Amino acid sequence: MKTEYILYGLKKDEPNWKEDIMYVSFNLKDMERAKKLAQKKGYVKFRVAKFTGEAPNFNDPKLINMEVI
């Protein structure tokens, strides 16, 4: 299975549990363009998760690492 990338975003002053799925792609390069568009909509924190067909380990700190813009 191909690796799928999922961009999550969080608006300013929102709790971490309220993040939204912003974009899904098989191409990691698409994420930068999607981040710029999301910033125009008020999103300020982002993270990209990889999905390879296996269930995610939500205890993995890499999954909750947010990039603040």
C-alpha positions in Angstrom: 0.0 0.0 0.0 1.2 3.5 -0.8 2.0 5.9 2.0 -0.8 8.4 2.5 -0.1 11.7 4.3 -2.8 13.4 6.4 -2.5 17.1 7.3 -4.2 18.1 10.6 -4.8 21.7 11.6 -5.8 23.6 14.7 -7.2 27.2 14.9 -5.8 29.7 17.3 -6.9 29.3 20.9 -8.6 26.0 20.2 -8.0 23.0 22.5 -5.6 20.3 21.0 -8.4 17.7 20.8 -10.3 20.0 18.3 -7.9 19.6 15.4 -9.4 19.2 11.9 -8.3 17.0 8.9 -7.2 19.6 6.4 -5.9 17.6 3.5 -5.0 14.0 2.5 -2.5 13.2 -0.3 -0.1 10.5 -1.5 2.4 13.3 -2.2 4.1 15.0 0.8 5.0 18.0 -1.3 1.3 18.9 -1.5 1.2 19.6 2.2 3.0 22.9 2.1 0.4 24.4 -0.3 -2.4 23.0 1.8 -0.9 24.6 4.9 -0.7 28.0 3.2 -4.4 27.8 2.2 -5.3 26.7 5.8 -3.4 29.6 7.3 -5.7 32.0 5.3 -8.6 30.3 7.0 -7.2 30.9 10.5 -5.3 27.7 11.2 -2.0 28.2 13.1 -0.9 24.7 14.2 -0.2 21.8 11.9 1.0 18.2 11.9 1.4 15.6 9.2 0.7 12.0 9.9 1.7 9.0 7.7 -0.8 6.2 7.1 0.5 3.0 5.6 -2.5 0.8 6.2 -1.7 0.0 9.8 -3.7 1.3 12.7 -2.0 4.4 14.3 -0.4 4.2 17.7 -2.0 7.2 19.5 0.5 6.9 22.3 3.3 7.8 20.0 4.5 11.3 20.8 5.3 11.9 17.1 1.6 11.8 16.3 0.8 14.7 18.6 3.8 16.9 17.7 2.2 20.1 16.4 4.2 22.6 14.2 3.2 26.1 15.3 3.1 28.8 12.6 
